[in-house]
């Protein structure tokens, strides 16, 4: 990372220290409240699975998985302004890497995450280079092509012996490493997987939050808003944009691996082009350019289709569309935008 | 005073004795109660195999009749059916929903080899019956390793062996081209066919072509197969592609000895869309009555089926053998649940499913349903029939029993 901070360090130092000085006094008070809030949230999340049935816990695990995936996309599209309609492909790659390692090479489930992270980091970085030549809509189409091609590439006969072809790979659900029960409810595979995913999610969210709060985050936003000015200030656009692509892909790849483990099944048709679109929907609905927005986006992706199916058996997609359009009109800056307005109004009072 | 008390005590004991054992016999697993039995079902109501959605509808209509007639041992059937679009990933989702959210007693007639493969391990881990699956893959009859899964229709391999036997008997010097779906279902048929031909398989099979169920057409595969010079065609396709294959063969002016797998011999869903003239001469295996055969239409069983169609599926197509299939398999479950009596546990459901010995009105004469603790293949017999442009005419012999 030090090679990255050098270009960013070329930015004038003075504004940095001024801004830091202003926030220095307010920082400890705000930091204490923020930490307490997060700790409380984590406590609730640790207790919640023991109050819910297995199926709900499974659904919440998927919410966490989508949250990590949407966060990855948000880093690229929200903070860095590169539109990607192909993140479902990285999700699929992460899932398949986890499945193949677990099924064919007997690697334990937690060992597959670093592999998925690294593989998608490298692939995302490599995808970042051609992306440099494309902007806006052209990049969106190029990434969309990747999303559309992915299910059929996964069915390719040449790699069928590894991927299991159209039938995919069935995985065994990981059992908890110790016995535990709370409120008379056993830990079990579903709850353990929720805790594990929660831990990974917390780690990845913390890393992302630190990333965007510092110089790198400012560089990303500068590239998004004024790329020429950013480049004039010494930010190396090529390296930054490619690395952002890589990290974003890595985040979504880890999410894919966790998703594959949670569902215990991967098949080419589990990752249609619609998944890529869903991730973008989640990023926008949650709030582009925010960290916590990813969580709200994930809740939308996971639960709104189910609710839509409950409302109408024959046209659930139409209900989904209506919800989405409604949200775009009422909350164009996403859920985080609404929350921010609410907080500001409370603070003014 | 004392005698009244003693009398009351004796009366109380008598009542307890009368109701006690009876109450103890009622055993329920999730999904069963005094009032209802929850039966889960997953089928392709959308997607490339949506022709099969009619089976789910027929089953629902049959259970409507059962409920109208008072239910099974006084309990109504709550039939919960979900769509998976023939997409194994969605099957996994829907199976979890049925088992963990709806808490059904059993999963009945889930359709599709890839779909059932995706949930095979899960259902057995959860110890929930995956009963009478709507696929003939041979692997469903494995009580030792998968005691909670059971098929219903004749296994694909045994059906393919029947075709191979017929081919060796009638055209031992034939050259065979095979078209098959590239998944466990297609490969199962192919494996059985190759095994049935024995040593002659290598010389007789001159061409093989596969397709993905998500492909739009199989026209290019058909051209390849015709150009191989084969004069026998083994057609292992699901309804949509079967109709395409039959139509294309006629367009290419290719008239081989054509064996069509039993999953696609529906007159309404395949033969008509393909064009009935194109289908003349095709041979397929049957275990349930073809509703277009005038000989079957005279039987008493057909009469009862026809009445049921009129009352419970008034818009339904009486030429569609999916309606016969759904009717018959639902009757099989009805028998199993009847045999369970008041002990509606999942283990007992499997136990009763493995102790069946019955004939059903819409099964072809000579074919019955028989299972045992080591025999998880309920139907094993099949009759070969040839399409004559209007219906499937019997060739006279029942194989495989």
Interface residues (C-beta under 8 A of the other chain):
Chain A: X53 X54 X55 X58 X151 X155 X157 X165 X166 X167 X168 X170 X172 X173 X263 X264 X265 X267 X269 X270
Chain B: X87 X88 X89 X92 X93 X96 X97 X100 X101 X114 X117 X118 X120 X121 X122 X125 X182 X183 X184 X212 X213 X214
